[in-house]
């Protein structure tokens, strides 16, 4: 997508949609992830130490599976990059993570 805070996500059946990066992040097409404008993410963007890091599993990286539920609340999700970095992301207000669909949706 041409806006730096948006990206296009497509599924295996050809459906695509425009998504927004959160927390003043920008899309990095090389990493295929929303990343901070600075080189290092602020500590609040990382996934909680109370949760197991779902990122960095080689099978998931190879399958480009970068989105997972967040252990502390279903109103957030974990977004990974191909380097195993985990970002805690909010679902839009009133929406919740649906792990089966790998997206935020209505309950």
Secondary structure, DSSP 8 states (H G I E B T S, - for coil): --STTEEEEE-TTS-EEEEE--TTEEEETTTTEEEESSSS--GGGB--TTS---TT-HHHHHTT--EEE-SS-TTEEEEE-TTS-EEEEE--TT-EEETTTTEEE--
